[in-house]
Amino acid sequence: MHKVALIFGIAGVLRREELYKMTLEDINDTGTVLIITIPDSKTHIQRRFTVIAETTQKNLNLIEIYWKYKAQRPKNVKSNHFFLQFRNGNCKTQVVGINTFSKIPSNVAKYLSLPNPDHYTGHAFRRSSASLLGDSGGDLI
């Protein structure tokens, strides 16, 4: 769950609320591209972003990570929320709470032994996206 939330959060410049509200219907899987629609943003403007199957420098195929996560989804889930909880290596039927998304950046910072990991909040997805965009020569417009 954490890997897919990181991929979507950074690729889509997402807020924790948008990750929490994401449903199965918001993700269109073409086989080589994921087209993800955020229908209800803070600004009430529908947004779309894509995740491509291109393998990154570390040999991580981002769509394969998504497929592995989705394949573990139990058949008896009544909620259409995309993100479900994992416990002891098993996907459960319970939806991931909004505060769990807030803690992911802090957990990553702890794993990387970064100073002040508690300073990394759910907003880090958006900040990281903006930094990556700027570093690659792009702008927000």
C-alpha positions, 0 to 999 in steps of 0.5 A: 500500500505504501509504495502505491500511495507514494507513486500516486501521491508524487505523480499526481501531486496529491493531498492525503484527502485525495488518496483517501477518497480514491476509488477503483473507478478513478483508475483506468488501466490501459495495460501500459498506462494508468490514467488516474482521475481525481474527481473531487479536489480541494479546489473542486476542479477535476484533475488527471495524471498518468503513471507509465510502465517505463522502468525507472533507474532502479528497475522498478516498473511502477505499473507492476507495483500497482498490479501486485497491490491490486491483485491482493485485494480480497473479493469480498470488499464492499467498499470501492475505496482503492486503498485497503489496509495490510496487516501481517502481509495480508490485504484486509477489507478495511479502508486505509484511514486518512491519517495513515496517509499523513504518516507515510512520509514520516515513515519513509524519512525514518527508514532513510534515517533522515533528521527530524522525520516527524517534520515529514507530513502528508503534504510532503507528497505535494512538496516532493512533486513540486521539487521533482518538477522544478529539478527537471526544468518544468514549472507548475503552469 
